[in-house]
């Protein structure tokens, strides 16, 4: 991915130089960048990796998914906090993940810990089993499992 991006920037700079203008313009650079995207898309199969914009869009999708889950869980936390009585039953459950590799497992555990209402307490030494503490096990376990599956899909799109 970084090699394709650097090559795209090189094509854009080369485009600016070949345009032979008196002063460099940002619009000329962006035109060269778009032309470079087209060239790299046509030739990306020769690099042996996927097209770099596909991974960039997957990363943006993961970011928006995290913000959405953070917003939903924050609203749930506000409802719990503002209720006159706490009717929660905290608990711990396990989740077996399909992710492998330190980067994927760490990313998933951080995303889960950053969303309110759930905390990853421990990861098994093999890295395939999460021990998760949920604030309200009866009501929020299904929501946590749904968000874990969404995070897993998005992380796999970015890293694989």
C-alpha distance (Angstrom), angle and dihedral (degrees) to the residues before:
residue distance angle dihedral
X1 . . .
X2 3.84 . .
X3 3.80 91.2 .
X4 3.80 91.8 54.2
X5 3.80 91.7 47.7
X6 3.80 92.0 49.9
X7 3.79 90.3 47.9
X8 3.80 89.7 50.7
X9 3.81 91.0 51.8
X10 3.82 89.2 48.0
X11 3.82 90.3 52.8
X12 3.81 90.0 49.8
X13 3.83 92.5 50.5
X14 3.79 90.2 46.2
X15 3.81 88.7 50.8
X16 3.81 89.6 53.3
X17 3.80 91.6 50.2
X18 3.80 93.7 47.7
X19 3.80 92.1 47.8
X20 3.84 87.6 68.2
X21 3.80 99.1 -150.3
X22 3.78 124.7 165.4
X23 3.80 92.6 -118.1
X24 3.81 130.4 16.2
X25 3.80 112.9 -101.1
X26 3.76 127.2 -159.6
X27 3.80 90.9 -136.3
X28 3.80 90.2 58.1
X29 3.80 90.2 50.8
X30 3.81 91.5 49.7
X31 3.81 91.0 48.5
X32 3.79 89.0 52.9
X33 3.79 90.1 46.4
X34 3.82 91.3 54.0
X35 3.81 90.5 46.8
X36 3.82 87.8 49.9
X37 3.80 90.6 51.9
X38 3.78 89.0 54.5
X39 3.80 93.0 47.7
X40 3.80 93.0 47.1
X41 3.78 92.0 47.0
X42 3.79 90.6 54.2
X43 3.81 91.5 47.6
X44 3.83 102.7 34.6
X45 3.81 93.7 104.6
X46 3.82 88.6 66.3
X47 3.81 91.4 59.1
X48 3.81 93.7 63.0
X49 3.80 92.8 -129.2
X50 3.76 134.5 84.6
X51 3.79 121.4 -88.9
X52 3.80 108.9 -78.8
X53 3.81 96.8 -132.1
X54 3.80 89.6 59.5
X55 3.80 90.3 59.7
X56 3.82 90.8 43.7
X57 3.81 91.1 54.0
X58 3.82 89.6 47.9
X59 3.81 89.1 52.7
X60 3.81 90.9 51.1
X61 3.81 89.2 48.4
X62 3.82 89.7 53.0
X63 3.80 90.4 49.5
X64 3.82 92.9 50.5
X65 3.80 90.6 45.5
X66 3.79 90.3 53.4
X67 3.81 92.3 48.7
X68 3.82 90.3 49.1
X69 3.81 93.1 49.1
X70 3.80 90.1 45.8
X71 3.80 90.2 52.6
X72 3.82 93.5 48.0
X73 3.79 94.0 47.1
X74 3.81 91.6 46.0
X75 3.81 90.1 55.0
X76 3.80 88.8 49.8
X77 3.81 90.1 50.6
X78 3.80 91.2 49.8
X79 3.81 90.1 52.3
X80 3.80 90.1 51.3
X81 3.79 93.5 46.7
X82 3.80 95.2 46.4
X83 3.79 95.3 47.7
X84 3.83 113.7 102.9
X85 3.80 93.8 -128.6
X86 3.75 128.3 34.3
X87 3.78 106.8 -124.8
X88 3.76 98.0 177.9
X89 3.77 133.4 129.7
X90 3.78 109.1 -161.0
X91 3.75 118.7 -156.9
X92 3.76 148.7 154.4
X93 3.79 126.0 -109.9
X94 3.79 135.4 172.4
X95 3.77 129.0 -123.1
X96 3.80 126.0 -166.1
X97 3.79 110.0 -146.0
X98 3.78 130.3 -154.5
X99 3.79 92.4 -148.5
X100 3.77 120.6 107.1
X101 3.75 132.2 -170.5
X102 3.77 129.9 54.1
X103 3.81 95.1 -95.4
X104 3.80 95.1 53.6
X105 3.81 94.9 44.1
X106 3.80 93.4 45.8
X107 3.80 91.9 47.9
X108 3.80 92.4 51.0
X109 3.80 93.5 47.1
X110 3.81 92.2 48.6
X111 3.80 92.9 48.1
X112 3.80 90.5 50.4
X113 3.78 93.4 46.7
X114 3.79 92.3 49.2
X115 3.80 92.8 54.7
X116 3.81 109.8 82.7
X117 3.77 119.2 -112.2
X118 3.78 98.9 35.0
X119 3.78 133.7 68.1
X120 3.78 128.6 -174.6
X121 3.77 102.3 -132.2
X122 3.78 99.8 -178.8
X123 3.77 142.8 -9.0
X124 3.78 119.3 -143.6
X125 3.82 117.0 -111.3
X126 3.81 89.9 -109.1
X127 3.81 88.7 54.9
X128 3.79 96.6 -130.0
X129 3.82 101.5 97.6
X130 3.80 126.0 65.2
X131 3.80 124.6 -163.3
X132 3.79 105.1 -150.6
X133 3.78 128.9 -172.0
X134 3.80 113.5 -149.1
X135 3.78 123.8 -164.8
X136 3.80 94.2 -138.9
X137 3.78 109.6 19.7
X138 3.80 97.3 -174.0
X139 3.80 97.5 50.8
X140 3.78 106.2 24.1
X141 3.81 102.4 40.5
X142 3.81 92.2 84.8
X143 3.81 91.0 48.2
X144 3.81 92.0 48.6
X145 3.80 91.4 48.9
X146 3.82 90.6 49.1
X147 3.78 92.0 50.6
X148 3.83 91.4 46.2
X149 3.80 90.8 54.7
X150 3.81 91.3 47.8
X151 3.80 90.9 48.9
X152 3.80 91.4 48.1
X153 3.81 92.7 53.4
X154 3.80 92.1 47.3
X155 3.82 93.4 46.5
X156 3.80 91.2 50.5
X157 3.81 90.3 51.4
X158 3.80 89.8 54.2
X159 3.79 100.2 42.7
X160 3.80 103.5 34.7
